[in-house]
Amino acid sequence: MRARGSTARRLSIFVVCLLLVTASAPATVTAGGDDYAAEQAASTVQNLLELDGSTAELDSSELVVRLEEAPLEDVRDTEQALESHAKQTQEPVLEYVEKTPGVDVAEEFWVTNAIVLELEPGTVDEQLLVTLERIDEVEAVHENFDLSMPDPPEPKTPVDPSPAAEDDERPQTTAAIDSVNVPTVWEEYDTRGEGVRVAVLDTGIDANHPDLELYTETPDDPTYPGGWAEFDETGERVTGSTPHDTGRHGTHVSGTVAGGAASGTAVGVAPDAELLHGQVLDDDGGTFAQLVAGIEWALEANADVINLSLGSPGVYDELIEPIQHATESDVVVVAAIGNQGPETTNAPGNVFETISVGAVTNDGTVASFSGGDQLNRSDWDSPPDHWPETYTVPTVVAPGVEITSTVPGGYADKPGTSMATPHVTGIVALVLSAQPDTSPEALSAGLTDTAWKPDGEPLEQDTRYGHGIVNASAVADDLVDRDAEAATETPAVETEADGDGETTDVANDWLMAVGLIIVSLAVVTVLVTIARYRVGRP
């Protein structure tokens, strides 16, 4: 059976309790509740505690209250609509929490309509659950569950001061960048990602690395405003935080997206892109709230692309909404599919709207650790209506074996779908720089339509290669061609009088002339009438 992050398995006793004690009484925001419902809740809590082998004293007490999703049909400004809806629907919960001892609001989100609550350690309060469930706008309550980086397929490699070979014969680019035709885009389109803003959400970044330039609105501010943010486990932004990497993962990923060539070897796909970094993980992983906070921050910072070289095995319905709302805001989300091998997937890489990425060697062989699977609607608790009955991941694959990139203090080779993902993110940045008006849908189509597979592999999308290996220059060429075709297919007005198919604006000009004549006659008539009136006055 495919691994599922289902509510019954992964969420805390709080969630299960809430789902089991759903009351049929009218919704209310008051602390008082139906005695029978309260008795049910107390009984359910006790039973679950006994089954779980836990005690009533809990070490962790962070709850995420999920509220109704915003209707986004015919909305011009998605982010504004999300913020407005969240502000309106969260008010009853905030009012209740304000009156409830031992419960505090840690963070409020709009990219997914949710509130993170902190409860003082102690006995489970069943009345809290009953009351929250009765608030009309509340749809679910769940634990602030953990997320992580995909498990590394190999141990850490040593840090080298330079990626160059011992004989000092330095290639101009890494083999991985060459293999996906990135230099061709640099040359033919005269771009290295200028004007495109990329947000990497990861373990942090070494902003002092000679190959990394982190975007900032104020160069003399060590907190790098606009380009750096750190979030704690509740999703609250850490005030005064300065760029750092809690391990090496985030710096490595960032280098592949936008690293330079200080060593003589270019390590980044889009070195001139504006690089943002949100620390949502450390070496031990992160939480749902941290990831949501990072996505929301990236949208507020006007990111064009979000790189997610992170996740957890299985499916998580809770991650659908923030990913969907990011893509509906015209932001491209690129995510790793995971390192557990065939017939496995990681969330959020398995969310339908993401561009999910698997790993291949530089010669095009799928890495044994690379994930991929066919997903069904039934694998999810509440899949969106527009999702297909089945779909396949990954979307595409990219180099992800022995990838040379930046780490604090130098360079290192690392394998993983985490390393493949930033190659695709960088390619997206290059294409957006060359074709700024490209939509996320067109980008995804360009990536999949131009991807290729070695001889003998199935032509259709499969669970190992996805649609195939990305090709940067082919994507750029394809989107330029599509844009040119769209321009030539713009319908023109034919003149029926000529009858020869000449495409002119004669008809429109004629209508405008008639309109001007009518207006002129009306003005003259009014003036004559006024003159007669004045002459005829006593």
C-alpha positions in Angstrom: 0.0 0.0 0.0 1.2 3.5 -0.8 2.3 5.5 2.1 -0.3 8.0 3.2 -0.1 10.9 5.5 -3.7 10.3 6.4 -5.5 12.0 9.2 -6.0 8.7 11.1 -2.3 7.9 11.1 -0.3 11.1 11.3 -2.4 13.7 13.0 -2.4 14.2 16.8 -5.1 13.0 19.1 -6.5 16.5 19.0 -7.5 16.0 15.3 -9.0 12.6 15.7 -10.9 13.7 18.7 -12.3 16.7 16.8 -13.4 14.6 13.9 -15.1 12.0 16.1 -17.1 14.5 18.3 -18.6 16.5 15.5 -21.8 17.8 17.1 -25.1 18.4 15.4 -26.1 21.4 17.5 -26.1 24.9 16.0 -22.8 26.6 15.7 -21.8 29.0 18.4 -18.7 31.0 19.4 -19.5 30.9 23.1 -17.5 28.9 25.6 -20.6 27.1 26.8 -21.6 23.9 25.0 -23.9 21.0 25.0 -23.3 18.8 28.0 -23.7 15.6 26.0 -21.2 16.7 23.4 -18.8 17.6 26.1 -19.2 14.2 27.7 -18.6 12.5 24.3 -15.5 14.6 23.8 -14.1 13.7 27.3 -14.8 10.0 26.7 -13.2 10.1 23.2 -10.1 11.9 24.5 -9.6 9.4 27.3 -10.1 6.4 24.9 -7.6 7.8 22.4 -5.1 8.5 25.1 -5.3 5.0 26.3 -5.0 3.5 22.8 -2.1 5.8 22.1 -0.3 4.8 25.2 0.0 8.5 26.1 -0.8 10.4 29.2 -3.0 13.4 29.6 0.1 15.6 29.9 1.3 16.4 26.5 4.8 17.7 25.6 3.7 19.4 22.4 0.6 21.6 22.2 0.5 23.4 18.9 -2.8 23.2 17.0 -3.5 24.4 13.5 -7.1 25.6 13.0 -8.1 25.4 9.4 -11.0 27.5 8.2 -13.1 27.6 5.0 -11.3 28.2 1.7 -11.7 31.4 -0.1 -13.9 31.5 -3.3 -11.5 32.6 -6.0 -13.8 32.5 -9.1 -13.6 35.7 -11.1 -11.1 37.3 -8.7 -8.6 39.8 -10.2 -6.2 39.9 -7.3 -5.8 36.5 -5.7 -3.6 37.5 -2.8 -5.9 40.4 -1.9 -8.9 38.1 -2.0 -7.2 35.5 0.2 -6.1 38.1 2.8 -9.6 39.6 2.9 -11.3 36.3 3.3 -8.9 35.1 6.0 -9.4 38.3 8.0 -13.1 38.0 7.9 -13.4 34.3 8.6 -10.7 34.1 11.3 -12.3 36.7 13.6 -14.7 34.3 15.5 -11.8 32.0 16.3 -9.6 34.9 17.4 -12.4 36.3 19.6 -12.9 32.9 21.3 -9.2 32.4 21.9 -8.8 35.8 23.4 -11.3 34.8 26.1 -9.8 31.4 26.7 -7.1 31.0 29.4 -4.1 29.0 28.4 -4.5 29.4 24.7 -2.6 31.9 22.6 -2.5 32.7 18.9 1.0 32.0 17.5 0.4 32.9 13.9 -2.3 33.7 11.3 -2.1 32.7 7.7 -3.9 33.7 4.5 -2.1 31.6 1.8 -4.0 28.8 3.5 -6.8 30.0 5.8 -5.4 28.9 9.1 -4.5 29.9 12.6 -1.7 28.3 14.7 -2.6 28.0 18.4 -0.3 27.4 21.3 -1.7 25.6 24.3 -0.1 25.6 27.7 1.2 22.1 28.5 -1.3 20.2 30.6 -4.5 18.3 30.5 -6.3 18.1 27.1 -9.2 20.5 27.1 -12.1 18.7 25.4 -14.3 21.8 25.7 -11.8 23.7 23.5 -12.2 21.2 20.8 -16.0 21.1 21.0 -16.2 24.9 20.8 -13.8 25.2 17.9 -15.7 22.6 16.0 -18.9 24.5 16.4 -17.6 27.7 14.9 -19.2 27.8 11.4 -16.0 28.8 9.6 -13.8 26.0 11.1 -13.3 23.1 8.8 -10.6 21.1 10.6 -8.1 21.1 13.4 -4.8 19.3 13.2 -1.3 19.0 14.7 1.5 21.3 13.4 3.1 18.2 11.9 6.7 17.8 10.8 8.2 18.1 7.4 11.8 17.3 6.4 14.3 17.3 3.6 14.2 14.1 1.5 16.4 11.5 3.1 19.9 11.8 1.5 20.7 8.8 -0.6 24.4 8.9 0.4 26.5 10.2 3.4 27.8 13.7 3.3 30.8 14.4 1.1 33.7 16.5 2.2 33.9 20.2 1.6 36.4 21.3 -1.1 37.6 24.9 -1.3 37.1 24.8 -5.0 35.2 22.5 -7.5 38.2 22.5 -9.8 40.1 19.3 -10.6 43.6 18.8 -9.1 45.3 19.6 -12.5 43.4 22.9 -12.4 41.8 22.3 -15.7 38.5 24.0 -14.8 35.4 23.5 -17.0 33.4 26.7 -17.6 30.3 25.1 -16.1 29.4 22.0 -14.2 28.7 18.8 -16.1 25.1 18.9 -14.9 24.5 22.4 -16.2 26.0 21.4 -19.6 23.8 18.3 -19.8 20.6 20.3 -19.8 21.8 22.9 -22.3 21.8 25.9 -20.0 24.8 27.6 -21.6 22.9 27.7 -24.9 20.2 29.8 -23.3 22.8 32.1 -21.9 24.2 32.7 -25.3 21.2 32.7 -27.6 18.9 34.7 -25.4 21.5 36.9 -23.7 20.1 36.2 -20.2 21.2 34.5 -17.0 18.0 35.1 -15.1 17.9 38.9 -14.8 14.7 40.3 -13.5 13.3 37.1 -12.1 12.9 36.6 -8.4 13.4 33.0 -7.0 12.6 32.0 -3.4 14.4 29.0 -2.0 12.7 27.6 1.1 15.2 25.4 2.9 17.8 25.2 5.8 19.3 28.6 5.2 22.1 30.1 3.2 25.8 31.2 3.6 25.4 34.7 2.2 29.1 35.3 2.5 30.0 32.6 0.0 31.8 34.2 -3.0 29.4 32.4 -5.4 26.2 33.6 -3.8 24.6 37.0 -3.8 21.4 37.2 -1.7 18.9 39.8 -2.7 18.3 42.7 -0.3 16.5 46.0 -0.3 19.0 47.6 2.0 22.7 46.5 1.3 24.1 47.8 4.6 21.5 45.9 6.7 22.9 42.5 7.9 19.4 41.0 8.1 19.0 41.3 4.3 15.5 42.8 4.3 13.4 41.5 1.4 15.8 38.6 0.7 16.1 36.7 3.9 13.6 35.4 6.5 13.8 32.8 9.3 10.7 31.2 10.7 10.3 29.3 14.0 8.2 26.1 14.4 4.9 28.0 14.8 5.5 30.0 11.6 6.4 33.2 13.4 9.2 35.2 11.7 12.4 35.5 13.8 13.1 39.2 14.4 16.7 40.3 13.7 17.8 37.0 12.1 20.8 37.2 9.8 21.5 34.8 7.0 23.0 31.5 8.0 22.7 27.8 7.1 21.8 25.3 9.8 23.5 22.6 7.7 24.6 22.6 4.1 21.5 21.7 2.2 20.1 25.2 1.7 23.4 26.7 0.5 23.9 23.8 -2.0 20.4 24.2 -3.4 20.7 28.0 -3.6 24.0 27.6 -5.5 22.5 25.4 -8.1 19.7 27.9 -8.7 21.7 31.1 -8.8 25.4 30.4 -7.9 28.2 32.2 -9.7 31.6 31.3 -11.0 34.0 32.7 -8.5 36.1 29.5 -8.6 36.2 29.5 -12.4 33.4 27.0 -12.7 29.8 28.2 -13.0 27.7 26.2 -10.6 24.3 28.0 -11.0 21.7 27.8 -13.7 20.5 31.4 -13.4 23.3 33.3 -11.7 21.7 36.8 -12.3 18.3 35.9 -10.8 17.3 37.7 -7.6 17.8 35.1 -5.0 15.6 35.0 -1.8 16.0 32.5 1.0 13.5 31.5 3.6 14.7 29.3 6.4 11.9 26.9 7.1 14.0 23.9 8.1 17.0 22.9 10.1 18.9 19.7 10.0 16.1 18.0 12.0 13.4 19.2 9.6 10.6 21.7 10.0 6.9 22.0 10.5 3.7 22.6 8.5 3.5 26.2 9.9 7.1 27.0 8.9 6.5 25.9 5.3 3.2 27.8 5.0 4.9 30.9 6.5 7.7 30.6 3.9 5.3 30.3 1.0 3.3 33.3 2.2 6.5 35.3 2.7 7.7 34.4 -0.8 4.4 35.7 -2.3 4.6 38.9 -0.3 8.2 39.3 -1.6 6.9 39.0 -5.2 8.7 35.8 -6.0 8.2 34.4 -9.4 9.4 30.9 -8.6 9.5 28.9 -5.3 11.9 26.0 -4.9 10.9 23.3 -2.4 13.7 20.7 -2.0 11.9 19.3 1.0 8.9 17.3 2.0 7.7 14.2 3.8 6.7 10.7 2.4 3.1 10.2 1.7 0.2 12.6 0.8 -0.8 15.5 3.0 -4.1 17.2 2.1 -3.1 20.1 4.3 -0.5 21.1 1.7 -2.9 21.3 -1.3 -4.3 24.7 -0.4 -1.1 26.7 0.0 0.4 25.2 -3.2 -2.8 25.9 -5.2 -3.0 29.5 -3.9 0.7 30.1 -4.8 0.1 28.9 -8.4 -3.1 30.8 -8.6 -1.1 33.9 -7.8 1.0 33.2 -10.9 4.0 31.8 -9.0 5.6 28.6 -10.3 6.2 26.0 -7.6 8.9 23.4 -8.2 9.3 20.6 -5.7 11.4 17.4 -5.1 9.5 14.1 -5.5 11.7 12.3 -2.9 14.5 9.8 -2.5 12.7 6.6 -1.5 12.8 5.1 -4.9 10.1 3.7 -7.2 6.5 3.7 -6.1 7.1 6.4 -3.5 6.4 10.1 -3.4 6.9 13.1 -1.2 4.6 15.9 -0.3 4.3 18.7 -1.5 5.9 17.3 -4.6 3.0 15.0 -5.2 0.4 17.9 -5.1 -1.0 18.0 -8.7 -0.2 21.7 -9.3 3.5 21.4 -8.5 6.2 20.8 -11.1 7.6 17.7 -9.4 11.2 16.7 -10.1 13.0 13.4 -10.1 16.8 12.8 -10.5 18.9 11.4 -13.3 22.7 11.1 -13.9 24.4 13.5 -16.3 24.2 10.8 -19.0 20.4 10.4 -18.6 20.0 7.3 -16.4 17.3 7.6 -13.7 18.8 7.4 -10.2 17.8 4.4 -8.2 16.7 6.5 -5.3 14.5 8.8 -7.4 10.8 8.6 -6.4 7.8 8.5 -8.6 4.3 6.8 -8.7 0.8 7.0 -10.1 -1.5 8.8 -7.7 -5.3 8.4 -7.6 -7.9 10.7 -6.2 -8.7 8.1 -3.6 -5.2 8.5 -2.2 -6.3 11.9 -0.9 -9.0 12.7 1.7 -10.4 15.7 -0.1 -8.9 16.1 -3.6 -10.0 19.3 -5.5 -12.8 18.8 -8.0 -10.6 19.7 -11.0 -8.0 17.0 -10.3 -8.0 14.0 -12.6 -8.9 10.5 -11.5 -5.2 9.5 -11.8 -2.0 11.4 -12.5 1.7 10.5 -12.6 4.7 12.0 -10.9 7.4 13.2 -11.3 6.6 15.9 -13.9 10.2 15.9 -15.3 13.6 14.8 -14.2 16.9 16.7 -14.0 20.5 16.0 -13.0 20.6 14.9 -9.4 23.7 12.6 -8.9 27.0 14.0 -7.7 25.9 17.6 -8.2 28.7 20.1 -7.5 27.5 23.3 -5.8 28.1 25.7 -3.0 28.2 24.8 0.7 29.4 26.9 3.7 33.2 27.1 3.4 33.5 25.8 -0.2 31.9 23.3 -2.5 30.6 19.7 -2.3 29.1 17.1 -4.5 25.6 15.9 -3.3 23.0 13.5 -4.8 19.3 13.7 -4.4 16.0 14.9 -5.9 16.7 18.0 -3.8 19.7 18.7 -6.1 17.7 18.0 -9.2 14.9 20.4 -8.3 17.0 23.6 -8.4 18.1 22.8 -11.9 14.5 23.0 -13.0 13.9 26.1 -10.9 16.8 27.8 -12.5 15.6 26.9 -16.0 12.2 28.3 -15.1 14.0 31.5 -14.1 16.0 31.7 -17.4 12.8 31.2 -19.5 10.9 33.8 -17.5 13.8 36.2 -18.0 13.7 35.6 -21.8 9.9 35.5 -21.9 8.6 37.6 -19.0 4.9 37.2 -19.8 4.9 33.4 -19.8 2.2 31.9 -17.5 2.8 29.1 -15.1 0.6 26.9 -17.3 2.6 27.7 -20.4 5.9 27.1 -18.5 4.7 23.7 -17.4 3.6 22.8 -20.9 7.0 23.9 -22.3 8.9 21.8 -19.8 6.9 18.7 -20.5 6.5 19.0 -24.3 10.3 19.5 -24.8 11.6 16.9 -22.3 13.3 13.9 -23.8 14.0 10.3 -22.9 16.8 7.9 -23.9 16.0 5.3 -26.6 13.8 2.5 -25.5 11.9 4.4 -22.8 8.2 4.9 -23.1 7.1 8.0 -25.0 4.3 8.8 -22.6 4.8 10.1 -19.0 6.0 7.3 -16.6 6.8 7.1 -13.0 10.6 7.0 -13.5 11.3 9.8 -16.1 8.0 11.6 -15.8 7.7 13.4 -19.2 11.5 13.2 -19.5 14.8 15.1 -18.9 14.5 18.8 -19.0 16.2 20.7 -21.9 16.7 24.4 -21.1 17.3 25.6 -24.7 14.4 23.6 -26.1 12.0 25.0 -23.5 13.1 28.6 -24.3 12.8 28.0 -28.1 9.4 26.3 -27.7 7.9 29.2 -25.7 9.3 31.8 -28.1 7.7 29.9 -31.0 4.4 29.7 -29.1 4.5 33.4 -28.5 5.2 34.1 -32.2 2.4 31.8 -33.3 -0.1 33.5 -31.0 0.9 36.9 -32.4 0.3 35.7 -36.0 -3.0 34.1 -35.2 -4.6 37.4 -33.9 -7.8 37.8 -35.9 -7.9 40.8 -38.2 -10.9 42.7 -39.6 -11.8 42.1 -43.2 -13.5 44.7 -45.3 -16.6 43.3 -47.1 -16.6 46.2 -49.5 -13.4 45.2 -51.1 -14.1 41.5 -51.2 -10.5 40.7 -51.8 -9.6 39.6 -48.2 -7.5 42.7 -47.5 -7.0 43.0 -43.7 -7.5 46.6 -42.8 -9.3 48.7 -40.2 -11.5 50.5 -42.8 -14.7 49.4 -41.2 -13.7 50.7 -37.9 -12.5 54.0 -39.4 -15.8 54.4 -41.2 -17.8 53.9 -38.0 -15.7 56.4 -36.2 -16.3 59.0 -38.9 -20.0 58.5 -38.8 -20.0 58.8 -35.1 -18.1 62.1 -35.3 -20.6 63.5 -37.8 -23.5 62.6 -35.6 -22.0 64.2 -32.6 -21.1 67.4 -34.6 -24.7 67.7 -35.9 -26.0 67.3 -32.4 -23.8 70.1 -31.1 -24.8 72.4 -34.0 -28.5 71.7 -33.3 -28.0 72.6 -29.6 -26.2 75.8 -30.5 -28.9 76.9 -33.0 -31.6 76.3 -30.5 -29.8 78.3 -27.8 -29.3 81.2 -30.2 -33.0 81.2 -31.2 -34.0 81.2 -27.6 -31.8 84.2 -26.8 -33.1 86.1 -29.8 -36.7 85.5 -28.9 -36.4 86.5 -25.2 -38.2 89.8 -24.3 
